[in-house]
C-alpha cells in the first residue's frame, strides 16, 4: 500500500517538497496490526527564506498524509466502531511528532467534524511554541482523520508569529492552504 496522493500541482505551486515516505507499524496487538503509509512534505521556500535572512535551518512548515492499512481488515460496519480509537491515536501520534520536532507547550483543541470535499472528517487543531536560539515562534496545526474505504490521517503545522523581522508569515493563508491540501488527498 502506498501513501495517499496529494494534488501534485498544488504541492509544486505551493513550494512543497517531499521530505520522506515511510511505512511504519503504529499498532500491533489483540490480533490487529495497523501500518501507516505516510508521505511528509515541507515548505522548502519558507525554509530557504528564513536561512537567507539569518534564521535557523530547520523545517518550519510541514504537511503529511497517511493511509492506514489495518489487518485483518475491519468488517462491514466496523469502521465506525474503530473511528474513535483511530482519532484518539492519531491525535496522540501528532502531538508526539510535534514534540520530536522540538515544539513545546503542545496543546490540542476540541475535535470537530469538517467537510472534506464530499467526505466528512474529524479535525483537531493544535497550538505549540518553538524556541530557537533567538526567538519564540507560535505555531498552529491540525490533524484530520476520515474513512472512505480506508482510514486516512493528514495534517501539518505552520508558524503564525515570531519570525519577524526575518520573514513575514501569514497564519491565515497557511491555515487555508493546509486545509486545501488535506481536502486534496486522494
N, C-alpha and C positions, 0 to 999 in steps of 0.2 A: 504494500500500500504506500502511496506517495503522499506527501503533504498536500493540503488543499492548494489550489492555484488562484492566487490573487490576480487581478487585472494587470497584466504586464505593462500595458500602455500607461495606465495611471501610475504605476510604480516608477517607470523610467521618466515620465514627465515630472514627477514629484521629486526626482533625485534620489530615490531609494535604491540601495544596492543589497544584494543577498549577502548576509554575513555568515550564515551557517544553515545547514539542513541536518536533521538528525532524527533517528528513531530511538526512542527510549521507553523502557518498561516503566510505567508510572504507578502501577498497582499489580500485585500478584498475591492472591490468597483466596481461600474458600473456593478453589476450583475455577477462579476467574483471573484472567490476565488482561491488562489494558496497556497497549502500546500507543504512545503519542508520536505521530509522524509530523514533524514541525519544520517550518521554514521561518527564519528570523531575518528581518531587513533593518537596515539603519539608514538614517538621513545623512549620507556622506557629505552632501553640500554644506549642511549646518556644521558638521564636524570640521570641515576644511576652513570655513569662515572663522570659526572660533579659534582654531590653531593659528591662522594667519594674523588674527588680532592679538595673539599672545596668550590665549587661553589654553587650558588643559586638553590634551589629545585623548579623547575618550568618546564613547557612544553617548550622545546627548538625547537622541530621539530614536525610538525603535518601534517596530511593528512586528507581530508574529501571527502565524496562522497554523493551527494543528488540526489533524483529523485523528480521532481515537479509534483504534482497532480493538474491539472487545471480543475476547474468545473465552468460552463459546459465545457466539452472537446472541444478544438478548432476543427472546422470542417476541412474537407479535404482542403489542401492548405493554411489554416490559420496559420499553424506553421511557415511558412516562414515570414508571416507578424508579428508574435509575437516575432520572434527571436531577433531583435534589442532591443526590450524592455527587454527581459529576460537577454540578455548580459549586458545591462546597469545596471539593478537592481542587477545582480549578482556581478558585479564589485563593486558597492556601498556597498553591504552587506559584501563582502570580506574585504573591507577597514575598515568598522565598526568593524568586527570581529578582525582584527589585532589591532585596537586601543583598543578594550576591553581587549585584551591580554597584553596590556601595550606597544605596539610598537608605536614609534614616527616617525615623518617625513615620513609618508607613502605616496608613490608616485607610481602611475600606469604608465606603459609604453604604447606603441602602441599595439592595439589589432590586431592580425593576425590570418589567417586561418592555422590550423595544421592538420596533418593526424593522426588519432587515430585508426590505425589498421582496415582499411576498412570504417571508419567513418571520417567525417570532423567536426572539432570543431573550436570555436573562443577562442583563448587564449590571456589573458592579463597578462604580467609579472608585478610584483610589487617589490619595494625596500623599506626597512624600517630600523629603528635603534631601538635597545632595550638597554636601560640604566639600569644597575644594580648598586648596591652599589659601586662596584669597577671597572667597565668596561663598555665600549660601544660595543655592538655586532652588526655587519652589518648583515642584514637578507634579503634574496631574497625569492620570492614566485611567484605563478601564480594561476589564476583561469581560468577554461576552461568550456565552455558551448557547448553542442551539442544536437541534436534531432535525435532520432531513433525510433520514435513512441511515446516516452516520452521525455520531456526535462530533461537533466542531467546537473548537475553542480559539478565539482570536482576541487580540488586544494590543496594547502598547502603552508608551508613556512619552511625555514631552515636557520641556521646560515652559514655564509661564512667566517667571520673573527671576531676576538675579544675575542675568548675563549681560546686563547693560553695564558699562558702555562698550563691551566687546562686540555685541551684535544686538539687533532688535529682534525680539521674539513676539509672535502673535499667537497667544494661547487659544483664542477663539478659532483662528484659522487652523491651527494644529489639531484641535479637537474635531472640527468639521472634517478634516482630511482623514483622521483616524477612523471616524465612523464610516466615511465613504469607502475606505479600504476594507473595513470589516464587512460592509454590505456587498462588496465586490468579490468576496471569497467564494469560489465555486467548488 
